[in-house]
Amino acid sequence: MQVAGFIMGIFAILGMLFGLIPFLGWSNWLVIPFAGVGLIISIVGVAISKRGGIGIAGIVLCLIALLISIPRLVIGGGIF
């Protein structure tokens, strides 16, 4: 589960970077739920295995994607 969360974190970061391009902020509507699911999967993976590693990296990537894409979506009015 840690690997799945990490891969979802990578895709969430890539989607978030895509959403920073002007007039492509609408993609954050897809990034936010994807990063949320990746965050949950990473947390469950770390809790089950009781060791960090790639699961912690997945948590950090998903949190970064969420903390940047949510304000970006709010600032753009949900469209831009």
Order of alpha helices (4+ residues) and beta strands (2+ residues): alpha-alpha-alpha
